Amino acid sequence: MAISLLSIALAQAQTKRTENILVLDDPKNMPKASIQEVAWFAGHWQGEALGGLSDEYWSQPMAGAMFGMYRLVKADKVVFYELFRVAEENGSLMIRLKHFHPDMKGWEEKDATVTFPLVKLNEGEAWFDGMTFRKNGPDAMTVYVLIGKKGEEPREVKFSYHRAP
């Protein structure tokens, strides 16, 4: 009986939002994880997404965290930037990011970040609440992100990356 109740509790910790996006139903059920388990994010990644060139950099793990930068370029102009980090928090992993206009004025309030707590971790897959990373070999990665404006139904957006030369 205890095993089946545990199975039910774990199953309720996540809900499938879209084909490739999970939602964390209860923050107390974040899986245990270390930064080394997502070290494969590290590097310079490029691909087409959102109607332009997506350019993403992830640092190597250090001190329980990885730091990164994203930019979207259309018609040879930057549309926006993101600064982000994934770090060990309370025995699991959390992505925190901030968006910036091309002139580096922030979208979020000064002390606010957009957060993505870890939902599930498999070999070559990291499912965060609203964002999923999939390793497709040593030099390819797919990222799925739930994107939407306030008051609109969010949609899943796919970023197909290859390791930049």
PEMOKA-V135786 format. One record per residue. RES is the residue in three letters. PSI is psi in whole degrees, 0 to 359 (* if undefined). Layout:
RES;PSI
RES;PSI
This chain:
MET;317
ALA;322
ILE;316
SER;325
LEU;321
LEU;317
SER;319
ILE;317
ALA;317
LEU;321
ALA;328
GLN;358
ALA;345
GLN;146
THR;139
LYS;117
ARG;315
THR;185
GLU;324
ASN;11
ILE;131
LEU;156
VAL;136
LEU;115
ASP;330
ASP;111
PRO;338
LYS;345
ASN;22
MET;136
PRO;151
LYS;137
ALA;157
SER;161
ILE;330
GLN;334
GLU;345
VAL;20
ALA;337
TRP;349
PHE;332
ALA;138
GLY;186
HIS;122
TRP;141
GLN;153
GLY;173
GLU;132
ALA;155
LEU;30
GLY;16
GLY;196
LEU;123
SER;131
ASP;120
GLU;138
TYR;136
TRP;133
SER;167
GLN;152
PRO;139
MET;132
ALA;37
GLY;16
ALA;160
MET;142
PHE;151
GLY;173
MET;143
TYR;146
ARG;145
LEU;127
VAL;128
LYS;137
ALA;44
ASP;27
LYS;140
VAL;131
VAL;313
PHE;166
TYR;159
GLU;141
LEU;136
PHE;166
ARG;149
VAL;133
ALA;157
GLU;126
GLU;125
ASN;40
GLY;3
SER;200
LEU;146
MET;132
ILE;133
ARG;133
LEU;160
LYS;142
HIS;150
PHE;141
HIS;168
PRO;333
ASP;9
MET;17
LYS;131
GLY;150
TRP;316
GLU;160
GLU;160
LYS;310
ASP;5
ALA;146
THR;160
VAL;128
THR;146
PHE;93
PRO;149
LEU;135
VAL;318
LYS;145
LEU;124
ASN;172
GLU;117
GLY;12
GLU;135
ALA;114
TRP;111
PHE;160
ASP;100
GLY;358
MET;131
THR;136
PHE;133
ARG;126
LYS;128
ASN;58
GLY;181
PRO;337
ASP;23
ALA;145
MET;143
THR;134
VAL;131
TYR;131
VAL;139
LEU;116
ILE;139
GLY;149
LYS;158
LYS;130
GLY;353
GLU;155
GLU;123
PRO;152
ARG;154
GLU;129
VAL;134
LYS;132
PHE;112
SER;111
TYR;151
HIS;154
ARG;127
ALA;148
PRO;*
